[in-house]
Amino acid sequence: GKTSILMTFVEIGKWIYNQMACDKFMQFRPISTNELVYMYENPETDLEKFHQMLSNGEWFFDDFGTERMASRYGKTNLLAEILQNRYLNLQYRTLITTNLTIDEIREQYGERVYDRINEQFNYYELSGESFRQKI
């Protein structure tokens, strides 16, 4: 449900941009956190361009907290690094979906990322019965 709701916002943003030729205020680029790890680990990925791309623009990171540690010249918590870089340029907005609680985010990503997330994000908790169980 979380991903579907945010993808609806992505599509609405595209429609608004195309219909009204306004700025890209609502244009988020969606990507899963697991896909980010695969891109980062790809030997053909230019890491400087990769980090520059993710430091700018409006991004929607889906399934935050499900990605594994990235490995390229050693292990790194890639999403922690990306969020810290984005924190340095707050003119761009970031959306994330996660099944983690705020305490689990603190435990998995550390105090620094936890503090950044508290400053950068508004929280909306979706609770209730899973629709997947009904399928």
SVG drawing of the C-alpha trace seen along z (x, -y; Angstrom):
<svg xmlns="http://www.w3.org/2000/svg" viewBox="-9 -27 47 42">
<polyline fill="none" stroke="black" stroke-width="0.4" points="0.0,0.0 2.8,-2.5 4.5,-2.1 1.2,-2.3 0.2,-5.5 3.6,-7.2 3.7,-6.0 0.3,-7.7 1.9,-10.9 4.7,-10.3 2.1,-9.9 0.1,-13.0 3.3,-15.0 4.1,-13.9 0.5,-14.8 0.7,-18.2 4.1,-18.9 2.8,-17.9 -0.5,-19.7 0.6,-22.9 4.2,-23.1 5.1,-24.2 8.3,-23.5 9.2,-20.0 7.9,-20.5 6.0,-17.2 8.4,-15.2 10.0,-12.5 12.2,-9.8 11.3,-6.5 13.9,-3.8 14.0,-0.8 16.8,-0.8 17.8,2.6 18.2,1.3 20.5,-1.5 22.8,1.2 23.0,3.1 23.8,-0.1 26.5,-1.1 28.1,2.4 28.1,2.5 31.8,2.0 30.7,-0.1 29.0,-2.7 30.9,-5.9 30.7,-6.4 31.2,-10.2 28.3,-10.6 26.2,-8.1 26.6,-10.2 26.1,-13.5 22.9,-12.2 21.5,-11.0 22.5,-14.3 20.3,-16.4 16.7,-16.3 13.6,-14.9 13.9,-11.2 11.5,-8.5 13.5,-5.7 11.2,-2.6 11.6,0.1 14.1,-1.8 15.7,0.7 15.4,3.8 18.7,3.2 21.8,5.1 25.2,3.5 26.8,2.4 30.1,3.8 32.6,2.1 36.0,1.3 34.7,2.5 31.3,2.6 29.2,-0.6 25.8,-1.5 24.9,-3.1 21.5,-4.6 23.0,-6.2 25.6,-7.8 23.0,-8.9 20.7,-10.5 23.6,-12.3 24.6,-13.7 21.1,-14.8 20.9,-16.4 23.7,-18.8 21.3,-20.1 17.9,-20.4 16.5,-22.3 15.6,-18.8 12.9,-16.7 13.1,-13.0 10.3,-10.5 10.9,-7.1 8.7,-4.1 9.7,-1.7 8.3,1.0 10.8,-0.1 9.8,-2.0 11.8,-5.1 13.6,-3.1 14.5,-0.4 15.9,-3.1 18.0,-4.4 19.3,-0.9 20.0,0.0 21.4,-3.3 22.8,-4.9 22.2,-8.1 23.4,-10.5 21.0,-9.2 18.2,-9.1 18.8,-12.8 18.9,-13.7 15.7,-11.8 14.0,-13.6 14.9,-16.9 14.2,-16.0 11.0,-14.0 7.4,-14.0 6.1,-10.7 2.9,-9.1 2.1,-5.8 -0.2,-3.5 -1.6,-0.9 -4.2,1.8 -4.6,5.2 -2.4,6.1 -4.2,6.3 -1.7,8.9 -3.1,11.5 -6.5,11.2 -5.2,12.2"/>
</svg>
